[in-house]
């Protein structure tokens, strides 16, 4: 779809605000250099953001031989953003100020029997209400709620098209959420959310090409190509977890056999462990979190079964990451989400060795492989940026004498 001048202006406004959040305080001249926009364009966009009270003037800095440069910074108290991470076993919600600092957190456990959309929505509504109450803010200050749900998502309609973990098909998720949550809502996928979080605040910051590997119950890859988020033609890019790792291998929830996810997702790791030590005390039946936690403790204690299970997992993961290195030639591959965070450095070390065995030497030499450095939930952080995008887009629509959608669903935000 061809972008209009309004779309381009919204994207530029978003990029300028992104730079201010990342580099506060900063000058208009520095913003122009960082974004590639003209100084006149940056000055206009900064004026708009000042009018919106999203940023504020914070004084001057000396410039060599010229007039002092005015500095601007994000106005942290100018609004609040909420990020929602819906996963198979939990709903995690964080409330941020405009500087994307966490002000409140809430988590709801999702039991295996609670897979109906209405049940999941109930958990989201409860957790959103909790963070707003904890932060003690007025509802009017919440600019939006970004919601991440696994699987394939239609951002424009707010529909969860396919979530294999719950066998959801064409679930009108934003319609259901709107019945319980009064704030503007924006729906997307954890692969995009985690990639944006790394691009803004994590290991991919300042990188033009990056792959963010999500390792949780589900598995996927968020893609940053040419300095921007890559979505694909139907917002489905990055479904690497459902590429074939082993012909006629393990049955996947998507219906195929041998998918990457069945060997390196939390369930796959449990199967690896079960095959190595069927009677191992590390196994906690039907409890992914407890099993991965026990596995990490076992590795730290030099338990041979735990070490072998991590080695076997890394063998598969390394082969899959090598494919990503060969395909996309990224500057950096980031291992993210809760499984990567829990297994940590031992997994990273094994994966690096396995990638070396499988990747082509030239792209491998240009690629770093690291753990995500983001201390909070990267999916919540990324989801909050989608709410920020949507709020800026809604401003652009109003300024252009168009009315924002009633449910504030995303149409085509700039990233």
TAZI-V822975 format. One record per residue. N is the residue number from 1. PHI is phi in whole degrees, 0 to 359 (none if undefined). D_FIRST is the distance of its C-alpha to the first C-alpha in Angstrom with 2 decimals. Layout:
N	PHI	D_FIRST
N	PHI	D_FIRST
//
This chain:
1	none	0.00
2	290	3.80
3	276	6.37
4	275	9.32
5	298	12.88
6	292	13.57
7	300	11.07
8	295	12.78
9	296	16.10
10	297	15.73
11	298	14.99
12	293	18.00
13	299	20.12
14	296	19.54
15	294	20.45
16	295	23.53
17	295	24.67
18	302	24.25
19	294	26.50
20	294	28.98
21	299	29.28
22	286	29.89
23	238	32.28
24	305	34.04
25	278	35.84
26	211	34.08
27	258	34.06
28	298	31.44
29	295	32.40
30	294	31.84
31	295	28.42
32	298	27.44
33	294	28.78
34	287	27.04
35	264	23.53
36	80	23.71
37	274	23.08
38	290	25.69
39	298	28.64
40	296	27.99
41	295	24.44
42	298	25.88
43	300	28.75
44	296	26.58
45	292	24.51
46	299	27.82
47	300	29.24
48	296	26.52
49	292	27.13
50	295	30.86
51	298	30.53
52	280	28.77
53	65	31.71
54	278	29.52
55	228	31.41
56	214	34.86
57	284	36.98
58	229	39.52
59	114	41.70
60	225	41.88
61	234	42.37
62	290	44.45
63	240	42.88
64	296	44.99
65	75	46.68
66	231	44.27
67	290	43.67
68	302	42.96
69	268	39.30
70	289	38.11
71	251	36.83
72	235	34.34
73	216	33.97
74	294	32.08
75	269	33.83
76	304	34.37
77	271	35.82
78	282	32.99
79	166	31.38
80	228	31.09
81	231	28.41
82	238	28.93
83	246	27.71
84	240	28.39
85	250	28.91
86	270	29.43
87	234	31.22
88	294	33.42
89	250	36.65
90	201	35.81
91	238	33.66
92	248	33.77
93	230	32.75
94	229	33.04
95	252	32.96
96	240	32.19
97	278	32.88
98	289	30.31
99	276	31.67
100	61	30.66
101	265	34.34
102	286	35.36
103	255	37.51
104	200	37.99
105	226	37.46
106	209	38.03
107	221	37.95
108	239	38.50
109	285	39.66
110	247	38.00
111	282	40.64
112	304	40.02
113	277	40.97
114	248	38.29
115	264	35.15
116	290	34.29
117	307	31.18
118	296	33.46
119	289	35.76
120	296	33.12
121	300	31.74
122	299	35.34
123	296	35.69
124	298	32.54
125	299	33.81
126	297	37.24
127	291	36.09
128	297	33.79
129	300	36.77
130	294	39.00
131	291	37.12
132	295	36.84
133	292	40.57
134	301	41.49
135	285	39.72
136	65	41.40
137	256	38.50
138	283	37.64
139	304	34.76
140	294	33.24
141	280	32.76
142	282	30.37
143	283	26.90
144	172	25.24
145	235	25.65
146	269	23.41
147	241	24.17
148	256	23.94
149	230	24.70
150	296	25.19
151	98	23.31
152	267	19.87
153	233	18.09
154	261	15.26
155	295	14.57
156	291	12.92
157	259	16.00
158	74	18.59
159	254	19.82
160	277	21.68
161	289	20.80
162	202	23.51
163	238	26.09
164	296	28.72
165	297	31.25
166	244	31.78
167	57	30.53
168	278	28.04
169	227	25.69
170	52	23.09
171	274	24.95
172	284	23.64
173	296	24.56
174	293	23.29
175	300	25.06
176	294	28.18
177	293	28.01
178	298	27.56
179	292	30.94
180	240	32.62
181	237	30.69
182	272	30.26
183	276	27.99
184	302	24.19
185	240	22.84
186	222	19.95
187	254	19.74
188	200	18.96
189	242	20.84
190	296	23.87
191	295	22.55
192	292	19.83
193	298	22.43
194	292	25.15
195	296	23.07
196	295	22.13
197	300	25.81
198	292	27.04
199	292	24.68
200	279	25.92
201	230	29.54
202	247	30.49
203	290	31.15
204	269	27.71
205	299	28.02
206	80	27.76
207	259	26.60
208	277	23.60
209	222	23.65
210	212	25.02
211	236	25.32
212	250	26.47
213	269	28.41
214	271	28.94
215	243	32.38
216	219	33.32
217	299	33.96
218	263	30.59
219	224	29.35
220	193	26.01
221	224	24.51
222	279	22.11
223	244	20.52
224	247	20.25
225	234	19.11
226	61	19.18
227	87	20.07
228	228	17.17
229	292	16.58
230	259	15.12
231	256	13.61
232	83	12.57
233	291	9.98
234	237	11.79
235	60	13.35
236	243	16.45
237	297	17.23
238	100	20.84
239	283	22.70
240	294	25.44
241	298	28.11
242	250	27.56
243	269	27.99
244	280	31.44
245	265	34.20
246	228	37.23
247	299	37.42
248	57	39.02
249	275	39.19
250	299	39.09
251	288	37.38
252	260	34.17
253	295	32.97
254	282	29.85
255	104	32.36
256	270	32.40
257	243	35.25
258	79	35.57
259	294	32.35
260	309	32.44
261	303	32.55
262	286	35.82
263	244	37.57
264	233	36.26
265	285	35.05
266	303	37.79
267	295	38.88
268	297	38.95
269	295	41.07
270	297	43.43
271	293	43.81
272	303	44.52
273	295	47.15
274	295	48.63
275	291	49.05
276	279	50.81
277	222	52.92
278	306	53.05
279	253	55.53
280	296	54.14
281	290	54.56
282	288	51.15
283	282	49.51
284	238	48.79
285	306	47.94
286	64	44.67
287	232	44.25
288	296	41.65
289	299	42.08
290	296	45.87
291	291	45.78
292	294	43.47
293	299	45.57
294	295	48.74
295	296	47.38
296	297	46.69
297	295	50.21
298	296	51.64
299	297	50.14
300	298	51.53
301	268	54.91
302	63	54.75
303	291	54.83
304	296	54.66
305	293	52.68
306	297	50.06
307	296	49.80
308	292	49.49
309	296	46.77
310	293	44.68
311	299	45.42
312	294	44.30
313	298	41.07
314	294	40.39
315	298	41.15
316	291	38.27
317	297	35.96
318	298	36.85
319	295	36.00
320	293	32.56
321	294	31.92
322	300	33.16
323	299	30.46
324	295	27.83
325	297	29.66
326	293	29.77
327	285	26.11
328	251	24.49
329	49	27.36
330	280	26.94
331	286	29.19
332	210	30.01
333	244	30.02
334	250	30.71
335	270	32.52
336	231	31.65
337	81	32.40
338	288	35.80
339	293	37.19
340	297	36.63
341	295	38.07
342	288	41.10
343	280	42.02
344	56	41.28
345	301	42.97
346	302	44.83
347	293	41.61
348	302	39.94
349	300	43.01
350	293	43.04
351	295	39.33
352	302	39.65
353	295	42.56
354	292	40.78
355	299	37.68
356	301	40.11
357	284	41.50
358	245	38.21
359	279	35.74
360	293	35.92
361	301	38.02
362	294	35.73
363	295	32.59
364	297	35.01
365	297	36.83
366	265	33.73
367	245	32.89
368	265	34.46
369	236	34.71
370	221	35.46
371	276	35.68
372	297	33.46
373	271	35.44
374	290	33.82
375	283	36.80
376	259	34.97
377	288	32.58
378	296	29.48
379	291	27.32
380	298	28.47
381	299	27.87
382	296	24.29
383	298	23.67
384	296	25.15
385	292	22.66
386	293	19.84
387	294	21.91
388	295	22.21
389	304	18.46
390	297	18.24
391	296	21.24
392	291	19.86
393	293	16.63
394	298	18.98
395	299	21.04
396	298	18.23
397	292	17.51
398	293	21.27
399	297	21.75
400	269	19.23
401	61	21.35
402	245	18.97
403	268	20.47
404	295	19.26
405	303	19.00
406	303	22.57
407	269	22.27
408	55	20.10
409	290	17.71
410	287	14.84
411	266	11.51
412	215	9.47
413	299	12.45
414	290	12.57
415	273	14.01
//
